[in-house]
Amino acid sequence: MIGPVNIPLALVEGFAQAWVSLSGGRYEVLDTSVGKLVAWQGAEGSPQALPDRMYGLAGVTSNELDADGLPPMLIHLPPGVVAPGGEVHCLSHQLEASTRDEAWSALRRVGRQGIRKAQKLGCRVSPLADDEYLQLATLKAHALDGRPPHPGLAPALREVFGADQVGLTGVRVGPDAVAAVLWIHVQGYGMLVDGASDRAHWDKNPNNLAVWEAVAALIDQGCGRVDYGFSPVGAGDAQFKEHMGGSPAPLQRLSADRGLRPRPGPRA
């Protein structure tokens, strides 16, 4: 396990800006004794920091926080950061590397084998349109009994962070889009926001190739750390992310009353 991870404020606040453009409401940045808190509130409901696939605190340098220094709201803590009353709800996976070679060395053997298998079986890296990514993400959401991302997610992230800082790495078999990874680069910190693949092609390991190419693209842009995003505890994709070079870090959340289980926030 690793931690604490200092999340750039520009990443968290930028995600909040995109969130407001998609889901409405408002956000504000609060100074606290332990870091910058980015709190979002929808048209209905209580404030939270920050919903769904993002952390709520930036600039944290300690691995253990005093929860008394934080306002009473649902708060997603950064990777590896703990606080009294917090519960582990997900895992983050982090890769530190300055070159492609370092990143490749961090992959487990099974991860590298998956990439080579994908290439051997005809998977190729290719640009994807937003609707192709959404189709894959929707198939994944339905298979997992979840909700697909907002159709405007990728455009909203580009609007906030800039087109050069947001990427959509795709993999095709023939003309068909079979895997995609949506990513962001902010101040040397890369984050894989979402990934999806077509189960009909899992035998070819297209997701291995898509994740590797997304990581490589972030390294090429100067990212020294790549965040593989949120994985529910015990989920199969947590093991996959370890195979692809990520080191696990617990993700805690604090509820508003620091006692009862919080209700999940709305999704973009």
N, C-alpha and C positions, 0 to 999 in steps of 0.2 A: 504494500500500500504506500501511496505517496501523499504529499500535502505539506503545507497549504499551497494552493495555486492562486496567484494574484491575477484576478480577472481584470482586463482593461475596462475602465468606465465607459469608453467609447463603444465597446461591444454591447454592454448591458443597456446603456441608454439608447443606442441606435436600435437595438431590438425592441425597446419600449416604443420608440417612435414608429417603427413599422407596425407594431401591435395596435397602436392607437389608430393608425390609418386603416387597418383591417377590421378591428373590432369596436372602434369607438372608445369613449371614455377619455381619460386623461392620465398623465403620469407626472411625477415630480421626483427630483433628486434631493434626498435628505442627508445632511451631515450627521453622522453618529460617531460615537466614541470608538467604533471599531471599523469604520469605513464608510463609503458612499452607498446609501441605500436607494435603489430605484424602485419606487412604489407606483403601481398601476391600479386604477380603479375604473371599472366599467360603468355603463349607464345604471346598472343595478348590481348590488353586491358590495362586499367589504373590500378595502384596499388589500393588495398582496404584492409581494416582491420576490420574484416576478413570475407570472404564470407559465405553466407548461414546460417548454424546452429551454429555459434560460435561468441563470442564477440571479439573485436579487441584490447581492452585495459585490462591490468592486473595491480594490485597494486594500484588501485584507492581507495582513502579513503574519498574523498569529494563527496557530493551528487550533486554538481553543478560545472561544469568545465568551464574554459575559453577556448573557441574554438580557440582563437588566439595561444594557446600553442600547437596546433595540426596541422600536415601538411595537405595540401589540397587533401584529398582522401576520398572515402566512408569509414565511420568508424561506426561499430556497438558498441555502448556504453554498459557497463555492466548494470545489473538490477538496477533500481532505480536511475541511474545517468542521469542528464540532462545537456544540454549545449545550449547556444543561437544558434538559427538556426536549432536545432534538431527537428526531427519529430518522433512521436511514431508510430512504424510500427508493433510491436508485443508486447506480454506480456510474462514475465517469471513468473513461480510459484516456490516458495521456501518453503522448509520445514526444520525447525531446530529441531533436536531431537538427544538425545544421546543414547536412548534405544528403543527397539521395542515398549515397552509400551507407551513411550512418542509419538512415531510416530503414533501408533494406536489411541491414544487419540486425535491426531490432525485431524484425518479423520472425515468428516461430517457423520451424521447418514446414509445418503443415500449411501455414499461410503462403509461403513461397511456392510450395507445390501446387496450391490452388490457383495461383496466378499463372504458373506455367501451363497447367492443365487447361485453363480458360483460353489461353493463347493457342494452344495446340488444337483445341476443338472448335476453332473458328470465331471466338469472341474477339472483337476489335473495338478499340476506343474510338468514339465518334461524338461529335456535338449532338445535343438533343434539344428539341423545342420544349418550351414549358409545358405544353399539353401532353407531350410524351412522358415527361416526368410525373405529371399529375395522374396520368393513367396508371403508371406503375405504383405510385403511392396509394392510389385508391384501391387497387387490387390488394396491396399489402394490408391496408386498414380493414378491408372487408374480411380478409382471411384471419385477422387477429381480433375481430369484433371491436374494432376501434373506429375512429373518425379520421377521414383523410384531411390533409392540410388544406388551408384556405386556398382557393384558386389563385388568389393574388399574392401569395407568399413570396415567391421568387421576384416578381416585379417590385413589390414593396421593399424588399431587402436591397435591390439594386438602386432604387430611388434614394434610400437613406445612406447606404455605404458607398455607392458608386459601382458602375458596371464592372470595373477592373478588379474590385475587391470581392465580388460575388461570382462563384462559378457553379456550373452544372456539368459535372463529368458524366458522360454516358458510355454505355457499352451496347453494341449491336451484335446480333447474329443474323447475317444476311441483312435485309432491310429493316428488321424488327428491333425496336428498342427493348432490351432485356434487363438492364440495370442502370441505376442513376444515383449520384450522390450530389446533394446541394451543399455548398460550403461558403464560408465567409473568412476573410482575412482582415484583421484589425491590429495594427501596431505590433506586428510580429507574432500575433496569436492567431492560429487557425482553428476553425471549428467546423466539424461536419454536422450540419444542421439536421439533415434528413437523408436517408438512403432507402432504396427500394429495389426489388428485383422480381422478375417474372418466375414464379415457381415452376412453370413448365420447362424452364431452362436451368434449374438449379444443378442438374447433373453436370453442367459445363462450368460451374463456379464463376459465373459472370460477376457476382458481388465482390469476390476477391480482387478481380482486376479493376473494378470501378473504385473500390476503396483505395487500393494502392495508387492508382493514377490521380485520385483526388489528393492524397497525402503528398505525392510527388509534386503536384502542381503548387501546393501550399509551400513546400520546401523551396521550390524554385522562386517563389515570390518573396522569400526571406523569412518565412515563419520558423522560429526556433522551437515552437511547441504546437502540437496538433491535438486538439480535444475531439474525441470521437463521439461526443454527445452523451445523452442519457440512456441508460439501460436499466430496466426494472431488475431488482435483485432476483437472481435465479433464472433470468431469461437466457435463452440460447444465444442471443446476439452478444451477450457479455463475453462468452467464451470465444466467439468469433473475433471480437475486437482484441482480445489478448493474442490470438493467433496472428492478427494483423499488426502487432507491435505495441499495442496499448497496455500501459500499466494501470491497474485498477485503483481508484480512489473513491471512498464512500461519499455519498451526497446526502446530507441531512437537511431536513426542513423543520422549521419551528411553526407551530400553530399559533393562532392569535391569543389563545388563553394559556399556551404552553403546557396544556394538559390533554384536552380532547383532540381526537384525530380531526384534521382539517378537511373541509370539503374541497374537492378538486376545482380549480379555477376553469374558466372558459378557455376554449382552444381557438387558435387562429385558423 
